[in-house]
Amino acid sequence: MTRTSIIPPTSSVGIGVDSAPPAGVDLKQNALGASAIAFMVVAAAAPLTVMAGVAPLGLAIGGVGAPVAYLAAGVAFAVFAVAFMAMTRHTGGKGAFYSYITLGLGRSTGLAAGFLAVVAYNALQIGVYGLMAVQTQDALQRLFGVHVAWPVLALAAIAIVWFVGRRGIDVGAKFLGVLLTLESGILAVLAVAILVQGGAHGIDAVSFTPKAVFAPGMAGVLAFAFAAFMGFESTALYRSEARNPDRTIPRATYWAVAFMAVFYCFVVWSITQAFGSDQVQQAAVDDVAGLFFSAMTTYVGTWATDVMSVLIVTSALASQIAFHNAINRYTYSLARDGVLPRVLDRTHPTFKSPARAGALQTVFAIVVVGGLAIAGADPYYQLLLLVNTPGVVGIIALQVITSVAVVCYFIRKKAVRVERVGVSAGVAATIMLGTGLVVLVDKIDLLTGYSLAVNTTLVGVVGIVLIGGAVAAHYFRIKRPATYRRIGGLYDDPNAAAER
């Protein structure tokens, strides 16, 4: 069986050749190469924020073996990427989770996934405004001795994100490329400086020994590590705007996963060398928030610490812009299918960005941030932790469901022999990411610091959204069958549409 035999004979268009969308709803064509897409999805993960803000907590909980958790999570996501890209080769769907789950598991599950994707990405994006506001406050206080109220900083960030997103995907990609290079560069400078100077007590590989890898607390570190890869799968969302998408999308996906896995592991391992393998856990316990800054001051200098305090702000900003773009494209897909108001599928006449979807997301962010500010909420403990957590759980849940959908799709199409690797990767990813999801939910208190009742509610949001999406699909099937048939976000891809 060949690849083309999976596609019904009614489709005469080759895989990856998409029909032009109607004027007014068309995204910018041929705007992104593989590197630009990779920049955007890695920027969404916010490497500097993940390293300086979260990795010290992993070291405090799991100790010297923490670097391996990031490598293990990278392996799991690499396997998922193989399955994800196998699905892309056969369907070319532009709606990522929404499209693939629809094709593999049906329209009801697909619409539930589409709704969850919108909610989860919004939770991730809006929650980080709290972290960004705190980081900006710290930077302003450190550098200028100025204090600015956190809601003012958060709302200013929302305005910047809206403006960059509205200007078009190519402008956003260039902006994110610069910010990502700077934040990765300062981490690389720190890591190299530590190794060149021999660390605290010489360089060792204790982090990679079985005793360190299987130490108590490493399951909790694995939960943090899985959360550190958020957003890499959004590469498929940019298919309409990519140059030669059949090549650029897979390349960007694999580059993003490989970079994050190796880079995260390397940077966290270098920090263990900075404080010594036998002392880094206690150092992290004593100073979770300042661990990376302390290492930077010791091994590079105060000037670099000041630079990092600024770049950690731009890291969060880059993440916000990347997630804003992803949210807008999911909303755009759902609106194109008619399950959200069709007015949201209008694109900007000049910039060809999903401007109305972006405006709606901006208003939603203002409402959430403004509401919590009026209520006197803490930007870190309420805005970040409470809002962000359902997003982390929701995205990993979608990755598990997508892995199942890939396997089901190829079995249903009788294409298992053609896609042995893709099917095997789908099975493996289901097991690995499913295990990661269970660990994450079990250790969710490490991420939030809240009670069982609060954590149950936060995780329960994911289930509620999935059920709501399935109910909505049932409504469309009964009341609006034409809309129901469009579910899946495959509007401009003749081959993917034929797969329904």
HUCORZI-V721173 format. One record per pair of residues at least 4 apart in sequence whose C-alpha atoms are under 6 Angstrom apart, sorted by sequence separation. I is the first residue (numbers start at 1). GAP is how many residues later the second one is. D is the distance in whole Angstrom. If there is no record, write none. Layout:
<<I:GAP:D> <I:GAP:D>>
//
This chain:
<<32:4:6> <39:4:6> <47:4:6> <48:4:6> <49:4:5> <50:4:5> <51:4:5> <58:4:6> <59:4:5> <62:4:6> <74:4:6> <77:4:6> <81:4:6> <88:4:5> <95:4:5> <97:4:6> <101:4:6> <102:4:5> <106:4:6> <107:4:6> <116:4:6> <117:4:6> <122:4:6> <123:4:6> <138:4:6> <139:4:6> <140:4:5> <141:4:4> <161:4:6> <162:4:6> <173:4:6> <176:4:6> <180:4:6> <181:4:6> <192:4:6> <195:4:6> <198:4:5> <210:4:6> <211:4:6> <245:4:5> <248:4:6> <251:4:6> <252:4:6> <255:4:6> <259:4:6> <260:4:6> <272:4:6> <276:4:6> <284:4:5> <287:4:6> <290:4:6> <296:4:5> <297:4:4> <308:4:6> <311:4:6> <320:4:6> <328:4:6> <335:4:6> <338:4:6> <348:4:5> <365:4:6> <366:4:6> <367:4:6> <373:4:6> <378:4:5> <379:4:5> <380:4:5> <381:4:5> <382:4:5> <383:4:6> <384:4:5> <385:4:6> <390:4:6> <398:4:6> <405:4:6> <408:4:6> <410:4:6> <416:4:5> <420:4:6> <421:4:6> <425:4:6> <429:4:6> <430:4:5> <440:4:6> <445:4:5> <452:4:6> <456:4:6> <475:4:6> <476:4:5> <477:4:5> <493:4:6> <21:5:5> <102:5:5> <141:5:5> <194:5:5> <198:5:6> <207:5:6> <272:5:5> <275:5:5> <297:5:5> <334:5:6> <335:5:4> <347:5:5> <348:5:5> <372:5:5> <377:5:6> <410:5:5> <411:5:6> <445:5:6> <476:5:6> <93:6:6> <140:6:6> <141:6:6> <239:6:6> <334:6:6> <335:6:6> <347:6:5> <410:6:6> <59:7:6> <335:7:5> <347:7:4> <348:7:5> <477:7:5> <490:7:5> <102:8:4> <164:8:6> <272:8:6> <297:8:6> <347:8:5> <476:8:5> <101:9:5> <296:9:6> <335:9:6> <336:9:6> <335:10:5> <98:12:5> <293:12:6> <344:12:5> <332:13:5> <344:13:5> <98:15:6> <98:16:5> <407:16:5> <133:17:5> <407:19:6> <133:20:5> <133:21:5> <403:23:5> <129:25:6> <403:27:5> <328:29:5> <328:30:5> <400:30:5> <400:33:6> <400:34:6> <385:63:5> <390:68:6> <394:68:6> <390:69:6> <199:74:5> <200:74:5> <199:75:5> <200:75:5> <201:75:6> <16:76:6> <191:76:6> <200:76:5> <191:79:5> <194:80:6> <194:105:6> <193:106:6> <183:128:6> <48:135:6> <36:137:6> <43:137:6> <39:138:5> <31:139:6> <96:140:5> <96:141:6> <65:142:4> <94:142:6> <95:142:6> <176:142:6> <64:143:5> <94:143:5> <94:145:6> <338:145:6> <65:147:4> <65:148:5> <337:149:5> <337:150:6> <69:153:5> <73:153:6> <62:155:4> <70:155:5> <61:156:5> <62:156:5> <69:156:6> <333:156:5> <62:159:6> <161:160:5> <58:163:5> <139:170:5> <136:177:6> <135:178:6> <132:181:6> <168:183:5> <45:184:6> <132:184:6> <167:184:6> <45:185:5> <168:185:5> <44:187:6> <74:187:5> <166:187:6> <166:189:6> <41:190:6> <71:190:5> <41:191:5> <70:191:6> <71:194:6> <70:195:6> <125:195:6> <67:198:5> <125:198:6> <67:201:5> <67:202:5> <118:209:6> <31:210:5> <32:210:5> <33:210:6> <30:211:5> <31:211:6> <32:211:6> <29:212:5> <30:212:5> <28:213:6> <30:213:4> <64:213:6> <34:214:4> <38:214:5> <42:214:6> <37:215:6> <223:217:5> <34:218:5> <38:218:5> <63:218:5> <60:221:5> <59:222:6> <220:223:6> <60:224:5> <60:225:5> <56:228:6> <16:230:6> <57:231:6> <56:232:5> <126:239:6> <52:240:5> <130:249:4> <131:249:6> <130:250:5> <130:253:5> <130:254:5> <127:256:5> <128:256:6> <127:257:4> <127:260:5> <127:261:5> <49:263:6> <48:264:6> <123:264:5> <124:264:5> <123:265:5> <124:267:5> <123:268:5> <46:269:5> <121:270:6> <120:271:4> <46:273:5> <120:274:5> <43:275:6> <44:275:4> <43:276:5> <44:278:5> <44:279:6> <40:282:6> <105:300:6> <101:301:6> <104:301:4> <104:302:6> <101:304:5> <104:304:5> <104:305:4> <25:320:6> <25:321:5> <24:322:6> <25:322:5> <24:323:6> <28:324:5> <27:325:5> <27:326:6> <86:336:5> <83:339:5> <83:342:5> <83:343:5> <79:346:5> <80:349:5> <116:349:6> <79:350:6> <112:354:5> <76:356:6> <112:357:4> <111:358:6> <112:358:5> <108:362:5> <108:365:5> <107:380:6> <102:386:5> <99:389:4> <98:390:6> <99:390:5> <95:394:5> <93:397:6> <93:403:6> <92:404:6> <91:405:4> <19:473:5> <18:474:6> <18:475:5>>
//
